[in-house]
């Protein structure tokens, strides 16, 4: 096993951080719409109902994203290279994963808004 591979280290550390962030957000979701903390998109910040739904959904998505990163980190244990190339690959993968799960949340908020129009 090669635990000093940048692919393993980067994905394991970031995956763990993303899981912890998801758990923290699930336990302590931002109560009010703000510009500092939470899943902030035009749709989620449109009203308080969208905001509350987006925070719950995104916390779950963050946990899924972190688990996926941890699972992929084990590929780094199979590769015996310590080149920085693998860290760049890990960072690209992390960016794609976080963008994808953020996009899923925004899409879910739009569906929620459509199914539950304001009165």
N, C-alpha and C positions, 0 to 999 in steps of 0.2 A: 504494500500500500504506500502511496505517495501523498502524504498529507500536506506537503509544502507546494503542491501544484496550485497556481493562482486561480484556476477554474474552480477547484474544490473550495479553497479558502474564501474567495469572493462570493460565490453562490451560497456557501454555508453561513457566512456572517450576515450577508444581506437578507437571505431567507429567514434567518432567525429574527433579525431586526424587524422585518415586515410582519412576521407572525405576531411578535410582541406588540407592534403598533396596532395591528388588527384587534388583538385582545384588549388593549388599552382603550381603543376607540369603541369597542363593543361595551365595555364596562362604563366608560366615561364619555359618552357621545356629546358633541357640542350641542348645547341646548338651544342657542339662538344663532341665527345666521350671522356669520362673521367673516373677516378676511384673513384670519390667521390659522384656523384649525378646522379640519374636516374636509369632506369631498365638496369642493367649490366649483360648480359649473353654472352656466346661465340658467339651466333648467332646475338644478337643485336649489339655487338661491332665489327662485321666482316667488316662493311663498314658504311659510313655516311647515306646511304638510309635506311638501316635496323635500324640504331640508331634512326633516326627521326621517323620512323614508330612505333618503339617499345615505344618511349616516349609518343606519342599520345595515343596509345592503352593502355598502362599501367596506364596512368592518369585516363582514363575512368574506367578501371578495379578496381583501388583503390577506386573510388567513389562508385562503386557497392558493393565492399567488406565492406566499411564503413557503407553503408545503411543496409546491411545484419547484421552486428554486432549490429547496433542500434535496428533493429527489434528483434533480439534475446535477447537483453538486457531486454526487457519487460517481459521475463519469470522470471527474477529476482524479479520483482515486485510481482509476484504471489507466490513466495517461501518465507517463513517467517524465514529462517535460516540465521545466520550471520557467519557460519563456513567458515574457510579458504578454505575448500574443493571446494567451489563454485568458488573461485578466480582461483584455479588451473584448474578447468574445463573450465573457461572462457579463460585462457591463452592457453590451448590446442586447444580450438575452434578457437581462433584468429590465432594461428600458422597454423592450417589446412586451414583456409580461405585464409590467405595471400599466402601460398604456392600454393593453387589451382589457385588463380587469377594470380599469377606470371607464373605458368605453362601454363595457357590459353594464356597469352601474348607471351610466347616463342613459343608456337605452332602456333599462328597467325603470328608471324614474319617469321617462317619457311615457312608457306603457302605463305606469301607475297613475300618472296625471290624466291620461286619456280615459282610463277606466273609472276614475274617481274625480270627475270635474267639480270645481268649487261651486257652491250654491250661492 
